[in-house]
Amino acid sequence: MQDDLLVVGFDLETRREVHVAERPPEYWKRLGYGGTGQLVCFYCFHDSRPRLACGCRW
C-alpha cells in the first residue's frame, strides 16, 4: 500500500475530516497548499505543535 493512501486531511470550510481516497488527486491539489489552502493536514490542525509537525506534505 502506498503511504499517500493513508493521508487524512481536514477541510477548513466544511470542518470535517477527509480521506485522500474520497476524491481524485487533482481535487485535493486545488484545495491544498499552493491552492486555496482550504485543506490542511488533520494531525497538524489538531495538534498544538508547529504546523507540519507530522512531516506531511499538505
N, C-alpha and C positions, 0 to 999 in steps of 0.2 A: 504494500500500500504506500502511495506517495505521501510525504509529510503534508503537502498542500491540502490533501483531503481531510485533514484533521483540524483545519483552521476554523476558529469560531470568531465571529465579529459582533459588533454592537452597532446598530443603526441609530444614530442620534436623533433622526427625525421621527421614526416610528417608536423609538425607545424599546426595541426588542432585540433579543439575541438572534443572530442569523448564522447559518452554516454555509460554507463555500459550495456545497453540493446543491443548494437550493436554486441557484441561477448560473448562467454561463459566465466564464471569467470576464468577458467584456463588460458585463453589467456591473460587477464589483469594481473593476478598474475605473469606471466613470464615477463611482461614489467614494472611492478610497483616496489615499494620499496622492496628490497631484491632480485629483479631480475635484469634486465638490467638498470633500472632507467629511461627508455625512457618515461614512463608515469608518469605524476605528476598531482596534483590537479589543475584544471583550475583556481579556485579562488586564490589559493596560488601563482600560477605562475604569474597571472596578478595583484597581489596586492604588494604594496611596504613594507608591514609589514613582519615580520619574517615568514619563512616557517611554514606551518601547523597552520597559524593564524585562519583558519576557523574551526579547530578541526577535520579535516578529518583524515582518516586512510591511505591515499596514502602514 
